């Protein structure tokens, strides 16, 4: 007997929406040097938040959270290595590829892992779980400050930390990655998750109100609420590895195409 599907968007649908918007955003990023209009960038503003939500859902339901973190870490390393190779052979003016969403997702997932340790402390009353939880939450931020100190002092050993370990302040979305553990805490209340997104979007909007519709377009992340509210809670079609391949591949390909055109 076939089980009736819930109405709404599946995880697969959310990923497709995110991938399409992300691709449009990165077309703007790579071709901005050749005059791609600024408004194209607007399509990408909800993307990070949407993938944060997808990650919260994935982390909440995965049977092996350590393996989940390892996949993100391998993605981070692969992205860094591939980007180094691409930029060795191609250049696009003064623009360097700084994209690595695996940094954001790993730091956010590690923070969620830390929250799980706090839950274990609540159940078992063992102090080690508090310590482990704090390490998961704070270590990427502390090491970020150490690596930034290396940048200011010219210490290559400290700078290279960010190439090996995903660090908060080196993430594409910086401190905003901690929206993920907030949504993880609120995972049983979709409306409160959306409210947390709206609050962060409001902070971006009012941080530079005069330029909000132009240079400070991150407030448009609020539009991620629409597909999130339409989410049915169902996984949908399998798409486990596609994102891990598509994300770095499309950035490298767009960069190479833009480089060839720009330097022709």
ZIMOBEL-V820549 format. One record per pair of residues at least 4 apart in sequence whose ideal C-beta (glycine too) atoms are under 7 Angstrom apart, sorted by the first residue. I is the first residue (numbers start at 1). J is the second residue. If there is no record, write none. Layout:
i;j
I;J
I;J
//
This chain:
i;j
5;234
6;232
6;233
6;234
7;232
8;230
8;231
8;232
9;13
9;14
9;227
9;230
9;231
9;232
10;232
10;234
10;235
10;236
11;15
11;54
11;57
11;235
11;236
12;16
12;235
12;236
12;237
12;239
13;17
13;236
14;18
14;50
14;54
14;227
14;231
15;19
15;54
15;239
15;243
16;20
17;21
17;50
17;227
18;22
18;47
18;50
18;51
19;23
19;246
20;24
21;25
21;43
21;44
21;46
21;47
22;26
22;44
22;47
23;27
23;250
24;40
24;43
24;44
25;29
25;41
25;43
25;44
25;47
26;30
26;250
26;251
26;254
27;31
27;36
27;40
27;254
28;32
28;36
28;40
28;41
30;92
30;254
30;255
30;258
31;36
31;258
32;36
33;92
33;93
33;95
33;262
34;262
36;40
38;214
41;217
42;217
42;220
45;217
45;218
45;220
45;221
46;50
46;220
46;221
46;223
46;224
47;51
48;52
48;104
48;172
48;173
48;221
49;53
49;197
49;221
49;224
50;54
50;224
50;227
51;55
51;101
51;105
52;56
52;108
52;179
52;180
52;183
53;57
53;183
53;228
54;58
55;59
55;105
55;108
55;109
55;180
56;60
56;180
56;183
56;184
56;187
57;61
58;62
58;68
59;65
59;68
59;109
59;112
59;184
60;187
62;68
64;68
65;69
65;113
66;70
67;71
68;72
68;109
69;73
69;106
69;109
69;110
69;113
70;74
71;75
72;76
72;102
72;105
72;106
72;109
73;77
73;106
74;78
75;79
75;102
75;244
76;80
76;100
76;102
76;103
76;106
76;166
77;81
78;82
78;248
79;83
79;100
79;102
79;248
80;84
80;100
80;163
81;85
82;86
82;248
82;252
83;87
83;97
84;88
86;90
86;97
86;252
86;255
86;256
87;96
87;97
90;255
90;256
90;259
91;259
92;255
92;258
92;259
92;262
93;262
97;251
97;255
99;172
99;251
100;172
101;105
101;172
101;247
102;106
102;166
103;107
103;166
103;170
103;171
103;172
104;108
104;171
104;172
104;173
104;177
105;109
106;110
106;166
107;111
107;140
107;166
107;168
107;171
107;177
108;112
108;177
108;180
108;181
109;113
110;114
110;136
110;140
111;115
111;136
111;137
111;178
111;180
111;181
112;116
112;180
112;181
112;184
113;136
114;118
114;133
114;136
114;137
115;119
115;133
115;181
115;184
115;185
116;120
117;121
117;129
117;132
117;133
117;136
118;122
118;129
118;130
118;133
119;123
120;124
120;129
121;125
121;126
121;129
121;130
121;133
124;129
127;131
128;132
129;133
130;134
131;135
132;136
133;137
134;138
135;139
138;142
139;143
140;144
140;166
140;167
140;168
141;168
142;146
143;147
143;161
143;165
143;167
144;148
144;167
144;168
144;169
144;170
145;149
146;150
146;158
146;161
147;151
147;158
147;159
147;161
147;162
147;167
147;170
148;152
148;169
149;153
149;158
150;155
150;157
150;158
150;159
151;159
155;159
156;160
160;164
161;165
162;167
162;170
168;174
168;175
168;177
169;174
171;177
173;177
176;200
178;182
179;183
179;196
179;200
180;184
181;185
182;186
182;196
183;187
183;193
183;196
186;192
186;193
186;196
189;193
190;194
190;229
191;195
192;196
193;197
194;198
194;225
194;228
194;229
195;199
196;200
197;201
197;221
197;222
197;224
197;225
198;202
198;222
198;225
199;203
200;204
201;205
201;219
201;221
201;222
202;206
203;207
204;216
204;218
204;219
205;209
205;212
205;219
207;216
208;212
208;216
211;215
211;216
212;216
212;219
224;228
225;229
226;230
227;231
239;243
241;245
242;246
243;247
245;249
246;250
247;251
248;252
249;253
250;254
251;255
252;256
253;257
254;258
255;259
256;260
257;261
258;262
259;263
260;264
//
